[in-house]
């Protein structure tokens, strides 16, 4: 069991390194590596991200049927394909398609992450695994952003393409590590859930919408800052990377007791989609 937790945490850290490295470089990649305009690149990435959000309910239902392990492996493999395709995009519609596919892989990860952690641990150990995982994701994202500060200024397309391929390779390694985890048996005692119960709980729905606003603000900051510093302020590249790394590490939570909402809802086995949300809404 300890080995399985370590494999899962290692896969999470690799995922965080890849995600942390790509987010600050995404606009730079499309503008300076692929020759797209800044407005076209930003609009295309945003459109792809919005389209990927639609897959959330479907990924929850798929996890209930196939289990979190299979979908975590699939999500990483989806992102391998997406990042291998990034060097070949040269128009807005291609960016929309590839970013939507990459976002779908992200949705698979976030849907299955907490249930997988719960299957590898029990009781309060689930909270400890999730807390350690959160610290690992913060640290990994900080390392990825710090890499942008120490890398020389990128000017050639092949250097940007190399970043995309390295990111694809990191997701492939994460998929292999998760594939080594044991397959969990299906559970037949899962309680029913419904979206009506979720949407009918106004405090919980309000919390979700507020969290969505914070997430969008945080992601936008990381994505926009590097290109603003380089193209609008004409500053050195290390400024954006250093600012993101320091901000990420300073805001990372201490390892310890996680929110009880994880244990009550998203941290339980077989918890996703309306079933997961309805149980979380009733207990948190």
C-alpha positions in Angstrom: 0.0 0.0 0.0 2.8 2.4 0.8 4.4 1.6 -2.6 1.1 2.4 -4.3 0.8 5.7 -2.6 4.3 6.7 -3.6 3.7 5.7 -7.2 0.5 7.8 -7.2 2.2 10.8 -5.6 5.1 10.5 -8.0 2.7 10.5 -11.0 1.0 13.6 -9.5 4.2 15.4 -9.2 5.2 14.6 -12.8 1.8 15.9 -13.9 2.3 19.1 -11.9 5.8 19.6 -13.4 4.4 19.3 -16.9 1.4 21.5 -16.3 3.4 24.1 -14.4 6.0 24.3 -17.2 3.4 24.6 -20.0 1.0 27.2 -18.6 3.5 30.1 -18.7 4.7 29.0 -22.1 1.4 28.4 -23.8 0.9 31.8 -25.3 4.6 32.3 -26.0 4.5 28.9 -27.8 1.6 29.9 -30.1 2.8 33.5 -30.8 6.6 33.0 -31.2 6.7 29.3 -32.0 3.7 28.9 -34.3 3.3 32.5 -35.6 -0.2 33.1 -34.4 -1.4 36.6 -33.4 -1.7 37.3 -29.7 -5.5 37.8 -29.8 -6.1 34.7 -32.0 -3.9 32.6 -29.7 -5.6 33.7 -26.5 -9.1 33.4 -28.0 -8.4 29.9 -29.3 -6.9 28.6 -26.0 -9.9 30.0 -24.1 -12.4 28.5 -26.5 -10.7 25.1 -26.3 -10.7 25.3 -22.5 -14.4 26.1 -22.4 -15.3 23.3 -24.7 -13.3 20.9 -22.5 -15.4 21.9 -19.5 -18.5 20.4 -21.2 -17.0 16.9 -20.8 -17.1 17.1 -16.9 -20.4 15.3 -16.3 -19.5 12.7 -18.9 -16.2 11.9 -17.3 -17.9 11.5 -14.0 -20.3 8.9 -15.4 -17.4 7.2 -17.2 -15.4 6.9 -13.9 -18.4 5.3 -12.2 -18.4 2.7 -14.9 -14.7 2.0 -15.6 -13.0 3.2 -12.3 -10.5 6.0 -11.7 -7.4 4.1 -12.5 -8.4 3.4 -16.2 -9.5 7.0 -16.7 -6.3 8.5 -15.1 -4.2 6.4 -17.5 -6.5 7.5 -20.4 -6.3 11.1 -19.4 -2.5 11.1 -19.4 -2.4 9.3 -22.8 -4.9 11.9 -24.2 -2.6 14.7 -23.1 0.4 12.9 -24.7 -1.4 13.0 -28.0 -2.4 16.6 -27.6 1.0 17.9 -26.8 2.6 15.9 -29.6 0.1 17.6 -31.9 0.8 21.2 -30.7 4.0 21.7 -32.9 1.8 21.0 -36.0 -0.9 23.6 -35.3 -0.8 26.7 -37.5 -4.4 28.1 -37.4 -6.9 29.1 -34.8 -9.3 26.2 -35.3 -6.4 23.7 -34.9 -5.5 25.3 -31.6 -9.1 25.1 -30.5 -9.2 21.4 -31.3 -5.9 20.5 -29.7 -6.4 22.6 -26.6 -9.9 21.1 -26.1 -8.4 17.6 -26.3 -5.7 18.5 -23.8 -8.4 20.0 -21.6 -10.4 16.8 -21.8 -7.4 15.0 -20.5 -7.2 17.5 -17.6 -10.9 16.9 -16.8 -10.3 13.1 -16.6 -7.5 13.7 -14.1 -9.5 16.0 -11.8 -12.5 13.8 -11.9 -10.6 10.7 -10.9 -7.9 12.1 -8.7 -9.6 12.2 -5.3 -11.4 8.8 -5.7 -8.2 7.2 -6.7 -6.4 8.6 -3.6 -9.3 7.3 -1.5 -8.9 3.8 -2.9 -5.2 3.8 -2.1 -5.8 4.9 1.6 -8.5 4.6 4.2 -10.0 6.9 6.8 -7.8 9.8 7.8 -5.0 8.4 5.6 -7.0 9.6 2.6 -6.8 13.2 4.0 -3.1 12.9 4.4 -2.6 11.6 0.9 -4.6 14.4 -0.6 -2.8 17.0 1.6 0.6 15.6 0.5 -0.6 15.6 -3.1 -1.7 19.2 -2.9 1.7 20.3 -1.6 3.4 18.2 -4.3 1.3 19.9 -7.0 2.1 23.4 -5.7 5.8 22.5 -5.5 5.8 20.9 -9.0 4.0 23.9 -10.5 6.6 26.2 -8.8 9.5 24.2 -10.2 7.9 24.3 -13.7 7.5 28.1 -13.5 11.0 28.5 -12.2 12.4 26.7 -15.2 11.1 29.5 -17.3 13.2 31.9 -15.3 16.5 30.1 -15.8 16.0 29.0 -19.4 17.6 31.3 -21.9 15.2 33.5 -24.0 13.6 31.2 -26.5 13.6 32.6 -30.1 13.5 29.5 -32.4 10.4 27.4 -33.1 12.3 24.1 -32.5 13.0 25.1 -28.9 9.3 25.7 -28.3 8.5 22.4 -30.0 11.0 20.6 -27.7 9.0 21.9 -24.7 5.8 20.4 -26.1 7.4 17.1 -26.6 9.0 17.1 -23.2 5.6 17.8 -21.7 4.1 14.9 -23.7 6.9 12.6 -22.4 6.1 13.6 -18.8 2.5 12.6 -19.2 3.5 9.3 -20.7 5.7 8.6 -17.6 2.8 9.5 -15.3 0.5 7.1 -17.3 3.0 4.3 -16.8 3.2 4.9 -13.1 -0.5 4.9 -12.6 -0.8 1.8 -14.8 1.4 0.0 -12.2 -1.3 0.6 -9.5 -3.6 -2.3 -8.6 -7.0 -2.5 -10.3 -9.8 -1.9 -7.8 -12.9 -4.0 -7.8 -16.2 -2.5 -8.7 -18.5 -1.5 -5.8 -22.2 -2.3 -5.9 -23.2 -0.3 -2.8 -22.9 3.1 -4.2 -25.8 5.5 -3.3 -27.7 7.3 -6.0 -27.2 10.9 -6.7 -28.7 13.5 -9.0 -27.9 17.0 -10.5 -31.2 18.2 -9.1 -29.9 17.6 -5.5 -26.7 19.4 -6.3 -28.2 22.5 -8.0 -30.9 22.6 -5.3 -28.3 23.2 -2.6 -27.6 26.9 -3.0 -24.7 27.3 -0.5 -22.8 24.4 -2.1 -23.6 25.7 -5.7 -22.5 29.2 -4.6 -19.2 27.8 -3.2 -18.6 26.0 -6.5 -19.1 29.1 -8.6 -16.9 31.2 -6.3 -14.2 28.5 -6.5 -14.5 28.6 -10.3 -14.0 32.4 -10.3 -10.8 32.0 -8.3 -9.6 29.2 -10.5 -10.1 31.3 -13.7 -8.3 34.3 -12.1 -5.4 32.2 -11.1 -5.0 30.4 -14.4 -5.3 33.6 -16.4 -2.5 35.2 -14.3 -0.1 32.4 -15.0 -0.9 32.3 -18.7 -0.9 36.0 -19.5 2.0 37.3 -17.3 4.9 35.8 -19.4 3.8 37.3 -22.7 2.9 40.7 -21.1 6.4 40.9 -19.7 8.1 39.9 -22.9 6.0 41.6 -25.6 4.4 44.6 -23.9 6.9 45.5 -21.2 9.9 44.3 -23.2 11.4 42.9 -20.0 13.7 39.9 -19.5 12.1 36.4 -19.4 13.3 35.6 -16.0 11.0 38.2 -14.3 7.8 36.3 -15.2 9.2 32.9 -14.2 10.6 34.2 -10.9 7.3 36.0 -10.0 5.2 32.9 -10.8 7.6 30.5 -8.9 7.7 32.7 -5.8 4.0 33.3 -5.8 3.3 29.6 -6.2 5.7 28.5 -3.4 4.6 31.2 -1.0 0.9 30.3 -1.4 1.3 26.5 -1.1 -0.5 25.0 1.9 1.4 23.2 4.6 1.1 19.4 4.6 -1.3 18.2 7.1 -5.0 17.9 7.7 -7.1 18.6 4.6 -10.6 19.9 4.3 -13.3 17.5 5.6 -15.1 18.0 2.4 -12.6 15.8 0.7 -13.3 12.9 3.1 -17.1 13.5 2.9 -17.4 13.7 -0.8 -14.7 13.9 -3.4 -12.3 11.9 -1.4 -14.4 8.8 -1.2 -14.2 5.9 -3.6 -16.6 5.9 -6.5 -17.4 9.5 -6.0 -17.9 11.6 -9.2 -20.6 13.4 -11.2 -23.9 14.0 -9.5 -23.4 11.2 -7.0 -20.2 12.8 -5.8 -21.5 16.4 -5.7 -24.8 15.5 -4.0 -22.9 13.7 -1.2 -20.5 16.6 -0.9 -23.3 19.1 -0.7 -25.1 17.2 2.0 -22.0 16.8 4.3 -19.8 19.9 3.8 
